[in-house]
Amino acid sequence: MTRAIDTGTDDLQAHVEGHLGVITFNRPDRRNALSEAMYGGIDAALADMAADREVRAVMMTGAGGAFCAGGDVKAMNESHVTGTPRAGRSTDPESNIAHLRANQRAVSLAIHQFRKPVIAALPGAAAGAGFSIALAADIRLAAERALLVTAFANVGASGDFGGSWFLTQLVGPAKAKELYFTSPRLTAAQGHELGLVNHVLPDDNFERAALDWCHDLASRAPIAMGYMKENLNRAITSDLATALDAEAVAMTRSMSTADHREAAAAFVEKRSPNFIGE
């Protein structure tokens, strides 16, 4: 059963199928470059999926063969040529800083802190802010043809949407600096070797393979996965004592659920568990 979500814009589509929420960047004519409407659309989609107990995982992807090209450079150039601020921008730097901060929190921070696993499925290029958003996800699946590029150095910009933070966590500061300063075009295989991509899937039927992978993840115990994500996110910045204390709370709570009792029974009975999220 599929349920459509009203994101308020055609630039971003969202729906729920079974236990999986799907968010799709939908500007294929511009390789899914970010538009102002997309930020509100992501906020609306995530809010809906957070409230829906049937949704246990979220897949983010792009239409037309790309994931997301990041900022709309064509629109940036038009703005420079005409001297007219782009949509959502003003001539006041402080207003633009506040605006970008809000958008970054509504997208990258929201994905990182989202209670349920978020998977970025990359059918093609993820560049600039699009790459940053993919890095904000918990897991990345990439088609063989996908390309990953920080891109900011190529347009004389420093970077946004948390790419510098996420990349440093994944590959370390020295490699992250190299990827930002030189902006190489990484293949999916190279991204996998660096630990940026979890799985590389064949180009043929990539969407179906990615959906199947995400549906399998969404079939697992949702309460336990929520606590796992909190624990693993906390591990990035906390000390061991804090992590241990939090694990004790999460472990006790997750083992008091009906899902844990079902999993224990299924293990003894040598069958697959049927998780209900309780």
N, C-alpha and C positions, 0 to 999 in steps of 0.2 A: 504494500500500500504506500502510495506517494502523496505527500502533502506539500503544496507550494507555500512559500513564505513571501509576504509582501515586503520587499526591501526599500520601496519608495523610488526605485530607479531601475531602468533597463540596463544600466552599466554593470549591475551586480545582480546575479540571480541566486536564489537559494531555495532548497527544498529538503524535505525529510523523506527518506525511504527506509522503512523498518526502523532499526536502531541507529541509523547513520544520518547525520546532517551533512548536506553538501552545499558549499558556497563556491560560486563560479564567477571569476572576473569575466566580463562580457563586453569588451571593446575590441573585437578581433581585427577591425580595420586599423587599429593603432597598437596592435600586439598587446592589448589589454593594459595600456598605460593608465596610470591612476587618474581618476577624475575626482572633482570635489564631491560629487554625489556618492562615490564609492565608500567614503569614510562613514557616512551616515548609514549606508546600506549594510556595511559590515557590523556596525553597532547594533542595528535592528535585528540582523540575522542571528548574531551571537546571543542577544537578549532572549529571543524566541527559543533558541536551542538550549539555553541554560535553564529555562523554565519548563521545558518539555522533558518529563522524566523518561520518556521512551528513547530519547536521544542519548546515546552512550559514547559516541565519538563523532568528530567532525572532520570532513575532508575538504580542503581548499584546493581549487584547480582553476584552469583558465580555458576559455573557449578558443577555437580556431588555431590550435597548434602551439600557442605560447602560454606560459604561466602569467607573467606580468613583467612588462618592460620598465616598470618604475615610473618616475616622473614623465609627464608628457612634454618631451623636449621641443616638439613642434609648436605646442602652445606657448612654451617659454620663449621661443624665438619670436613668435608673433607678438607677444607682449613687449619684448625688447624693441622690436621694430616700430610698433605703434605707440609705445609709451603708455599703454593702457594696462592696468593691473589685471592679472588673471582672476578667474572666479574664486571668491573666497580670500583674495589678497587685497592689500591696500598699499598706499604709498608710505605708511607709517611702519618702520621696522619693528617697533615693539609690539604692534598689533599682529604683525606677521609671525613673530616669535611665539606669541601666545596661541595663535591659531595652529601653528605647526605642533606645538607641545600638546595641544588638545587632541589633534588628529593622531599623533603618535601613541598617545595613551589609549585612544579609542580602538586602535588597531593592534600594534605590536604588544603593548602591555596587556591588553585584554586577552589576546591569544595566549600569551605566556602564563597568565594567571587564571585562564579559563579552567574550570573544575574538571572538564573532560578532556581526553586526549585529542589533540589537533594534528592532523596529518596534511602536509603540503604535497600534492601530487603534481609533478612538473612535466607536462607533455612536451614542453619546449623551453625556450629561453626564460630565465629568471634573472633580471638585471636591475641594478640600482636599488631603489626602494622595494622593488618586487622581490629581489634577492633577500633583502633585509626581512621582509614579511615572511618569506619561506623559512628563513633561519629562526624566526620567532616560534614556528610550529615545533611540536615535540619530535616529529619524525618526518623525514623527506623521502618520497618515492620519486624516481626520475626515469623518464623514457631514455633509451639509448641516445637519441638525438638531442636531448636537452643540453643547454649551455648555462653555465653559472658565471656571472661577472659582477664585480662590485660596481664598475662603470662610473663612479662619481668623479674619479680623476680625469676621465675623458671629457667631462663637461665642466671642469673647473669648479666642482662643488665638493664639500667635505663629507657629506653622507648623513643619512637620517634613518628613521624608523628602526633604530636599535642595532643596525648591522654591525657597527664597531664592537658593541658589547657581546652580542651573540657569537660573532666570529671569533673573538678572543677566547670565549669559553670553549669553543669547539676545537680550535687549532693552535691556541697559544698566541701570545702577543707578537712574537717575531714574524710568524707566518701571516698573521692577520694584517700587520703593517705592510708586508710585501704585497698581499692581495689588494690592499687599498691603494698603495702608492703606484703600483704598476698595472693594476686592473687587467690581468690576463683572462682570456676566455677559456674557462675550464669545461672540459667535457664531463658528461655524467660519470664516466669511469674514473676520471681524475678526481671529481668531487667525492666519489665513493672511497677512493684511496686515502683522501685527506680526512675522511670521517664527516664530510658535509652532507653526504647522501647515504641513507640507510640501505636502500635497495635500488638496483637498476633493473628496470623491466623492459621487455622487448617493445620496439616501436609499434609493431602490429598489435592491435587490440589493447593498447596501453590503458585506455580509460576503463575497460572492463576488468583488466588485471588489477588496476589500482583500487577500483571499487570492491573487488572480491577481497583484497588484502584488508581494506578498511572495514568491510562487513565482518570479517573474521575477528578483528580486534574488538569491534562493537558487540560481539557475542559474549565477551568475557565479563567478569564481575565488575559492575560499574562503580560500586562504593569503594571497593579495594583499589581500583585504578585511580580514582580521585585522590585517595590518600597517597598512593604511590607518586603521583605527579607533584603533590604538595611536598612530600619528603625529598624528592629529587631536585625540585626547584630550590628548596631550602638549603640543600647541600652545597649549592654554588657559593653562598655567602655566609653560612653559619659555621660555628665551631662544632667539634664532635660532641661535646656534652649537650649542647642545644639540640643537635640532630638526634641523639639517643633518646632524650626526653620526649621529643615529638614523636619518634617512632613508637615508643611505648604506648602513647595515647592512641595513635592511629591503629596499631596492631590490635590493641584491646577492643577498640570500637569495631574494626572490620571483622574480628572473630566473634563478635556478638550478633552478627547479621544472619538472616535466613539464608543468604547466599553462601556463607561459610558452611552452615549446616548442610545445605544441599551439596556443596562440593565435597565435603567429607563423606557423605553417604554415597555419592556417585563414585568416589575413589574406591570405596569398599566393594560396591556393586559392579565395578568395572564397566561403567557407562559414562557418557558425556553429561556434564552438569547442565541444568536449565536455570540460568540466573534470572532473577526477577527484579533486581535492584532494591532489595529490602533486607 
